[in-house]
């Protein structure tokens, strides 16, 4: 039995014991609304734990998670806490042909006619 399964079984056993005690307290002749409310809460908690036990264990990698998602997750973890937006993309290097591209002139420069 795995450690997490054993811990879950102990938690469920503990909750069942608390539920039994709450049932006894809620069924006495001097039981108030608080005891009855506590019983309902414990019943809901036990039901939730039983449903949790039936759920399959989560896989390491989420279904459909891409390499980009993994990089963004890592970048987010590495940048926390921070105020800058998360980015793992680096600027592309300048190629020799890029220098030949035209530029937009500033409004302050005189125009040559």
C-alpha positions in Angstrom: 0.0 0.0 0.0 1.4 3.4 -0.9 2.0 6.1 1.7 -0.7 8.4 0.2 -3.2 5.5 0.1 -2.4 4.7 3.7 -2.7 8.3 4.8 -6.1 8.6 3.0 -7.4 5.4 4.7 -6.4 6.8 8.1 -8.1 10.1 7.3 -11.3 8.3 6.2 -11.2 6.2 9.4 -10.8 9.3 11.5 -13.7 11.0 9.7 -15.9 7.9 10.2 -15.1 8.0 13.9 -16.0 11.7 14.1 -19.2 11.0 12.1 -20.2 8.3 14.5 -19.7 10.6 17.5 -21.6 13.4 15.7 -24.5 11.0 15.1 -24.6 10.1 18.8 -24.5 13.8 19.8 -27.3 14.7 17.2 -29.6 12.0 18.3 -29.6 12.8 22.1 -32.8 14.4 23.5 -31.0 17.7 24.2 -29.3 18.0 20.8 -29.4 21.5 19.3 -29.2 22.8 15.8 -25.5 23.1 16.0 -25.0 19.3 16.6 -27.3 18.6 13.7 -25.5 21.0 11.4 -22.1 19.4 12.5 -23.5 16.0 11.6 -24.5 17.2 8.1 -21.1 18.8 7.5 -19.3 15.6 8.6 -21.6 13.5 6.4 -20.6 15.7 3.4 -16.9 15.5 4.2 -17.0 11.7 4.4 -18.9 11.5 1.1 -16.3 13.8 -0.5 -13.4 11.7 0.8 -15.0 8.5 -0.6 -15.4 10.2 -4.0 -11.8 11.4 -3.8 -10.6 7.8 -3.2 -12.4 6.6 -6.3 -10.8 9.2 -8.5 -7.8 8.1 -10.6 -4.4 9.5 -9.6 -3.4 12.5 -11.7 -0.8 11.9 -14.4 2.5 13.8 -14.4 1.9 15.5 -17.7 -1.5 16.9 -18.5 -3.3 15.6 -21.5 -2.7 17.9 -24.5 0.0 19.9 -22.8 2.5 21.0 -25.4 6.2 21.9 -25.1 5.2 25.5 -25.3 2.9 25.1 -22.3 5.7 23.5 -20.4 8.1 26.3 -21.2 5.6 28.9 -20.2 4.9 27.1 -16.9 8.7 27.0 -16.2 9.1 30.7 -17.2 6.3 31.7 -14.9 7.8 29.7 -12.0 11.3 31.2 -12.6 10.0 34.8 -12.8 7.8 34.7 -9.7 7.5 37.1 -7.9 7.9 39.7 -10.5 6.1 42.4 -12.3 7.3 41.7 -15.9 5.1 39.6 -18.2 6.2 36.0 -18.7 8.1 35.3 -21.9 10.4 32.5 -23.0 10.9 33.9 -26.6 14.2 35.4 -27.4 14.8 38.0 -30.1 15.8 36.7 -33.5 19.4 37.4 -34.6 19.9 40.1 -37.3 20.6 38.7 -40.7 22.8 40.5 -43.3 19.7 41.0 -45.6 17.8 42.8 -42.8 20.1 45.9 -43.0 18.9 46.5 -46.5 15.3 47.0 -45.5 13.9 50.6 -45.7 13.3 52.5 -42.5 10.5 55.0 -41.6 11.9 58.5 -41.4 11.3 60.6 -38.2 8.9 63.6 -38.6 11.8 65.9 -37.6 14.0 65.0 -40.5 13.9 67.3 -43.6 12.7 65.6 -46.7 15.0 65.5 -49.8 13.3 66.4 -53.0 
